[in-house]
């Protein structure tokens, strides 16, 4: 009897442990996997963000920041800590911020934009093996800088070729002056645009760099003396508005100003509101804050407007996509930088709120472009007949 009693006790003990292990397994599965069976990272992941929140690119940087803040609000339970630094749009400030994020905040990945900043951060990212997502810079040298840098928007080569082709073939503008921002972004666009424009039969009548607002009056006098009627200005909307205002004071109100995607901004509309008959056109990415191209895009636009009371900029959407990509990587791999990099480069494509991207192992994407115009205080699709 004692032997049998002992066996029964042992059996009950084994059953207890089997049931306990089963329950613990279920609990672990619940915390480690989402409802679709995708593994969730059980540790906090630290993500750095370096944006130009002050300086010439401040408006641009704040709209990028808003995209990230919206993602964070929509994902309150995500085990992600976001650390935002102001790099002021300058390489040295941003490198200092990056080193601080690495050593103090122990980041696993970082999101940034503005060409001189990305090019400055690239060798540090390579050395420290920290994956960097470029959600705003277009210098074509970025894609050659490091495979630790992934570019989420079309670079200057793609956009410059499109602008040159549009001016020559759609508007028949065969002479152009290039007035560029004196930084890596502006220089990259100057070089790319000049190459494609000249190759296809256009003539660059001159170029000048914008170093400060004090340069504008002298450069406009140069444009006036050359009698150029088409001026390409690859810089942000706030700077273009200041240039056009100054041009009008000098009587230069018959120039066709041509911008690129960074042109579109609230500052542009506010600063040009009182000028009549401004001739300004600019390239624009396929994302349109006023018109959704998918249900996902529509939801983002509605939520952004509800949260911030304005139409989202393209760069708000790319930053939202950047943090979304990182989080998708965390749900499938552990949170280290190499795993995030591996996950993104293994994607064939990605359907984001800013566009549908082709990746397929490359460290950059492409997407569609179109042209818009500033007309009587409003931004709208271009009417080509007005500018021929």
Phi and psi in degrees as a GROMACS rama.xvg file:
@    title "Ramachandran Plot"
@    xaxis  label "Phi"
@    yaxis  label "Psi"
@TYPE xy
-65.634  -38.3513  UNK-2
-63.6438  -47.0584  UNK-3
-62.4912  -40.5087  UNK-4
-61.1512  -39.58  UNK-5
-65.9229  -42.3759  UNK-6
-63.1299  -39.8261  UNK-7
-64.4125  -40.0264  UNK-8
-65.0831  -41.7018  UNK-9
-63.6467  -42.1953  UNK-10
-61.6099  -45.221  UNK-11
-63.0892  -37.6228  UNK-12
-64.6983  -42.94  UNK-13
-63.6538  -43.2847  UNK-14
-60.0002  -41.4926  UNK-15
-59.3137  -45.8327  UNK-16
-68.396  -37.5668  UNK-17
-62.419  -45.5415  UNK-18
-64.6365  -39.8263  UNK-19
-62.6462  -45.1794  UNK-20
-62.9318  -40.613  UNK-21
-61.9296  -44.5132  UNK-22
-65.0719  -42.6549  UNK-23
-63.441  -36.5626  UNK-24
-63.8802  -42.9095  UNK-25
-63.1435  -41.9284  UNK-26
-63.6578  -43.2634  UNK-27
-62.36  -43.3037  UNK-28
-61.1726  -39.4183  UNK-29
-61.1334  -41.4684  UNK-30
-81.9436  -28.1416  UNK-31
-90.8324  -20.4969  UNK-32
-127.341  146.07  UNK-33
-85.5137  -174.345  UNK-34
-65.6954  -18.5696  UNK-35
-94.2886  4.23608  UNK-36
82.9402  13.9722  UNK-37
-89.4501  134.145  UNK-38
-67.6558  133.377  UNK-39
-105.997  141.179  UNK-40
-68.7192  130.408  UNK-41
-87.6285  -7.55481  UNK-42
-108.23  157.652  UNK-43
-67.3347  138.175  UNK-44
-113.121  133.991  UNK-45
-100.797  122.469  UNK-46
-117.754  127.305  UNK-47
-92.8909  151.074  UNK-48
-138.046  123.047  UNK-49
-120.628  114.039  UNK-50
-132.155  157.268  UNK-51
-84.3083  85.431  UNK-52
-85.0305  -13.6815  UNK-53
-133.539  166.386  UNK-54
92.6111  -166.231  UNK-55
-60.2075  -28.778  UNK-56
-103.986  20.7519  UNK-57
-59.6488  -44.8636  UNK-58
-63.1066  -41.9819  UNK-59
-57.1656  -47.9715  UNK-60
-64.9827  -38.348  UNK-61
-68.2312  -34.4619  UNK-62
-70.7932  -32.4379  UNK-63
-64.5402  -45.711  UNK-64
-58.8322  -40.6014  UNK-65
-60.6975  -36.6648  UNK-66
-61.6167  -39.8216  UNK-67
-71.4892  -40.9482  UNK-68
-63.9029  -36.6922  UNK-69
-64.7272  -43.4332  UNK-70
-58.8393  -44.4201  UNK-71
-62.5073  -40.4462  UNK-72
-65.1941  -36.5219  UNK-73
-77.2992  -15.3878  UNK-74
-127.104  61.5952  UNK-75
-64.6122  -23.5698  UNK-76
-95.0692  0.223985  UNK-77
-65.9067  133.391  UNK-78
-83.187  62.7976  UNK-79
-132.445  128.984  UNK-80
-105.77  125.898  UNK-81
-107.065  125.81  UNK-82
-115.095  113.069  UNK-83
-103.479  128.796  UNK-84
-122.063  147.811  UNK-85
-93.9804  110.027  UNK-86
-91.614  -2.68503  UNK-87
61.0299  13.8332  UNK-88
73.6865  14.2766  UNK-89
-117.561  140.322  UNK-90
-61.7702  -48.0595  UNK-91
-63.0455  -44.9829  UNK-92
-61.8644  -39.8583  UNK-93
-71.9021  -35.3679  UNK-94
-65.1643  -41.203  UNK-95
-61.6296  -43.2557  UNK-96
-63.793  -40.1457  UNK-97
-64.0962  -45.3787  UNK-98
-63.1749  -36.3742  UNK-99
-66.6125  -42.7797  UNK-100
-62.6666  -35.3959  UNK-101
-73.3758  -47.7898  UNK-102
-81.4101  -35.5278  UNK-103
-95.1195  -47.9126  UNK-104
-91.9726  -8.62588  UNK-105
54.2896  49.8569  UNK-106
-68.2156  153.116  UNK-107
-101.58  -19.553  UNK-108
-162.134  166.254  UNK-109
-145.018  145.805  UNK-110
-116.019  136.607  UNK-111
-155.352  -172.391  UNK-112
-170.31  177.744  UNK-113
80.6296  120.273  UNK-114
-56.3638  -49.0996  UNK-115
-61.4177  -31.1377  UNK-116
-69.1563  -49.1031  UNK-117
-62.9239  -43.5443  UNK-118
-65.2934  -34.1035  UNK-119
-70.8411  -35.1801  UNK-120
-80.563  -23.6665  UNK-121
-54.0262  -50.0024  UNK-122
-65.8737  -30.4549  UNK-123
-69.8042  -43.632  UNK-124
-59.9046  -41.8042  UNK-125
-62.3596  -47.5048  UNK-126
-66.7955  -43.5235  UNK-127
-85.7192  -8.53159  UNK-128
57.7457  49.2321  UNK-129
-111.196  121.866  UNK-130
-71.913  130.602  UNK-131
-119.476  128.248  UNK-132
-106.778  120.19  UNK-133
-89.7515  110.76  UNK-134
-108.355  13.0231  UNK-135
-155.061  -11.5357  UNK-136
-99.6148  147.519  UNK-137
-121.526  1.01349  UNK-138
-58.8615  126.563  UNK-139
-65.5531  -17.1872  UNK-140
-70.6572  -16.9046  UNK-141
-61.5167  -41.5465  UNK-142
-67.0749  -17.2172  UNK-143
-96.4417  -6.60382  UNK-144
-74.7414  -37.263  UNK-145
-175.819  145.718  UNK-146
-81.2645  1.67164  UNK-147
-87.9428  0.657814  UNK-148
-114.197  121.244  UNK-149
-112.793  124.989  UNK-150
-100.109  125.371  UNK-151
-98.5226  3.02913  UNK-152
-133.646  158.468  UNK-153
-60.8615  137.341  UNK-154
-85.7954  -177.011  UNK-155
-63.1527  -33.5368  UNK-156
-60.6043  -44.649  UNK-157
-64.9205  -48.0494  UNK-158
-72.6157  -39.9997  UNK-159
-63.3351  -41.0938  UNK-160
-62.0006  -39.597  UNK-161
-65.5416  -45.3865  UNK-162
-64.3777  -45.9682  UNK-163
-59.8166  -44.8563  UNK-164
-63.3788  -41.0524  UNK-165
-65.1787  -44.5124  UNK-166
-64.2481  -43.6638  UNK-167
-75.8292  -46.588  UNK-168
-94.1382  -31.6524  UNK-169
-92.096  -38.7551  UNK-170
-106.121  -9.21682  UNK-171
60.1833  36.6778  UNK-172
-95.1559  105.696  UNK-173
-100.531  -3.24741  UNK-174
-128.52  139.865  UNK-175
-152.86  145.844  UNK-176
-108.547  141.141  UNK-177
-112.265  120.316  UNK-178
-115.458  99.7232  UNK-179
-115.556  149.523  UNK-180
-69.3977  131.169  UNK-181
-77.8009  69.7227  UNK-182
-151.447  -177.905  UNK-183
-62.9976  -34.0232  UNK-184
-65.2604  -49.8016  UNK-185
-64.4895  -41.8857  UNK-186
-64.8254  -40.6435  UNK-187
-61.6591  -41.6261  UNK-188
-71.9187  -37.9943  UNK-189
-56.7688  -50.5525  UNK-190
-64.5073  -45.6879  UNK-191
-66.1459  -46.7382  UNK-192
-62.4568  -46.6105  UNK-193
-58.7029  -42.0555  UNK-194
-59.7434  -50.1704  UNK-195
-73.1276  -36.6043  UNK-196
-66.507  -46.4293  UNK-197
-69.1397  -41.4105  UNK-198
-57.9638  -31.4839  UNK-199
-100.527  15.6578  UNK-200
105.257  0.62241  UNK-201
-85.0401  164.558  UNK-202
-124.891  122.712  UNK-203
-86.1769  112.816  UNK-204
-81.0194  -10.0874  UNK-205
159.981  169.502  UNK-206
-150.104  157.482  UNK-207
-149.721  146.583  UNK-208
-95.1781  141.608  UNK-209
-93.5764  106.621  UNK-210
-93.8085  -38.7645  UNK-211
-152.855  171.626  UNK-212
-64.3231  -23.5678  UNK-213
-66.9636  -22.7335  UNK-214
-74.9991  -20.1944  UNK-215
-62.0272  -47.1383  UNK-216
-60.683  -44.5208  UNK-217
-63.9509  -41.347  UNK-218
-68.8991  -37.7603  UNK-219
-64.3204  -33.1431  UNK-220
-64.7272  -36.5702  UNK-221
-65.6681  -43.5478  UNK-222
-61.6052  -40.5606  UNK-223
-63.6936  -41.4683  UNK-224
-68.9833  -29.6931  UNK-225
-80.3698  -11.4976  UNK-226
57.0756  37.853  UNK-227
-82.939  137.264  UNK-228
-107.913  -5.28365  UNK-229
-129.064  123.194  UNK-230
-127.103  120.885  UNK-231
-91.0325  124.552  UNK-232
-124.954  87.3707  UNK-233
-80.9172  83.9531  UNK-234
-152.71  -173.357  UNK-235
-80.4009  164.837  UNK-236
-61.4116  -36.109  UNK-237
-63.0646  -43.3811  UNK-238
-68.3021  -41.6686  UNK-239
-61.3378  -40.0456  UNK-240
-62.3996  -39.5303  UNK-241
-66.8065  -39.4531  UNK-242
-63.5529  -46.6827  UNK-243
-66.1029  -39.7675  UNK-244
-59.7079  -43.6624  UNK-245
-66.8542  -38.3906  UNK-246
-61.289  -41.5187  UNK-247
-64.1578  -34.4474  UNK-248
-65.9751  -27.8889  UNK-249
-91.0084  2.65399  UNK-250
85.6382  9.76941  UNK-251
-89.9503  77.4105  UNK-252
-114.25  15.8983  UNK-253
-118.148  18.2181  UNK-254
-91.453  140.342  UNK-255
-88.8799  111.791  UNK-256
-90.6145  132.717  UNK-257
-122.116  121.377  UNK-258
-111.508  -176.805  UNK-259
-122.338  -166.438  UNK-260
-60.4112  -28.7738  UNK-261
-71.9488  -6.56317  UNK-262
-64.4252  -41.5226  UNK-263
-69.527  118.055  UNK-264
-165.21  158.87  UNK-265
-60.556  -34.6212  UNK-266
-60.0006  -39.0787  UNK-267
-57.986  -50.4385  UNK-268
-65.847  -40.6136  UNK-269
-66.4815  -43.2918  UNK-270
-79.0876  -17.3685  UNK-271
-108.561  9.09423  UNK-272
-59.8321  -30.6266  UNK-273
-101.809  4.56681  UNK-274
-94.2866  139.485  UNK-275
-101.961  146.151  UNK-276
58.3906  37.0912  UNK-277
-69.6341  131.343  UNK-278
-102.882  96.4978  UNK-279
-136.945  123.751  UNK-280
-127.738  159.101  UNK-281
-160.029  150.997  UNK-282
-72.7101  154.531  UNK-283
-146.375  145.128  UNK-284
-74.6759  166.049  UNK-285
-61.8912  -26.6139  UNK-286
-66.7866  134.712  UNK-287
-133.904  116.622  UNK-288
-64.2122  -12.8478  UNK-289
-101.089  -7.29966  UNK-290
-147.71  109.541  UNK-291
-75.4468  145.111  UNK-292
-104.826  -5.02715  UNK-293
-156.557  167.872  UNK-294
-64.4078  -38.0958  UNK-295
-61.6736  -43.652  UNK-296
-65.5546  -41.5115  UNK-297
-60.9832  -43.331  UNK-298
-63.5569  -41.0313  UNK-299
-62.008  -46.9637  UNK-300
-60.8595  -45.467  UNK-301
-63.0425  -45.141  UNK-302
-66.6196  -38.5435  UNK-303
-65.1286  -44.8702  UNK-304
-64.0415  -38.6188  UNK-305
-65.7531  -35.5524  UNK-306
-81.1802  -41.4394  UNK-307
-115.787  -5.30688  UNK-308
69.6698  24.7606  UNK-309
-151.235  163.902  UNK-310
-73.1697  133.415  UNK-311
-68.5809  141.581  UNK-312
-81.667  164.134  UNK-313
-56.2626  -39.6487  UNK-314
-73.8529  -21.7578  UNK-315
-64.7267  -41.6129  UNK-316
-70.9895  -39.4549  UNK-317
-67.1267  -35.2205  UNK-318
-69.1942  -37.1379  UNK-319
-60.8783  -43.2045  UNK-320
-66.463  -35.4117  UNK-321
-62.9041  -47.2145  UNK-322
-70.897  -31.8567  UNK-323
-64.3542  -41.8638  UNK-324
-62.0269  -44.298  UNK-325
-61.7913  -43.1577  UNK-326
-66.7293  -38.2988  UNK-327
-60.4241  -39.4684  UNK-328
-63.2873  -39.1761  UNK-329
-66.6942  -30.5734  UNK-330
-74.7375  -18.1209  UNK-331
-109.266  -23.5909  UNK-332
-131.061  179.208  UNK-333
-76.4249  176.304  UNK-334
-88.4612  9.9126  UNK-335
-77.4529  159.843  UNK-336
-61.6319  -40.305  UNK-337
-63.9394  -35.4319  UNK-338
-69.9804  -38.2279  UNK-339
-62.2577  -46.014  UNK-340
-58.5846  -47.6673  UNK-341
-60.7523  -44.314  UNK-342
-61.0026  -47.6394  UNK-343
-66.7892  -41.3309  UNK-344
-73.2761  -16.4922  UNK-345
-83.7222  -11.0849  UNK-346
-74.2498  136.182  UNK-347
-75.4577  -40.9487  UNK-348
-155.659  170.655  UNK-349
-147.101  129.23  UNK-350
-97.921  101.544  UNK-351
-105.698  -176.084  UNK-352
-80.1101  -18.9861  UNK-353
-95.8449  -8.38677  UNK-354
159.779  173.154  UNK-355
-103.233  116.615  UNK-356
-106.426  145.988  UNK-357
-100.444  128.574  UNK-358
-118.063  -69.7194  UNK-359
49.8015  50.211  UNK-360
88.0825  -11.3734  UNK-361
-83.7066  162.899  UNK-362
-101.631  26.8005  UNK-363
-156.699  164.238  UNK-364
-126.314  167.551  UNK-365
-129.654  154.948  UNK-366
-156.053  169.993  UNK-367
-70.3583  155.719  UNK-368
-129.281  156.176  UNK-369
-146.59  179.39  UNK-370
-116.699  142.863  UNK-371
-124.113  170.424  UNK-372
-137.002  153.848  UNK-373
-98.6073  117.181  UNK-374
-137.664  114.297  UNK-375
51.3815  46.5523  UNK-376
83.6626  2.23195  UNK-377
-123.738  150.549  UNK-378
-103.691  129.652  UNK-379
-153.397  167.453  UNK-380
-57.467  145.402  UNK-381
-71.0562  143.293  UNK-382
-104.968  101.138  UNK-383
-57.7673  -34.4845  UNK-384
-61.5263  -23.5603  UNK-385
-73.2167  -16.5007  UNK-386
-121.423  3.60801  UNK-387
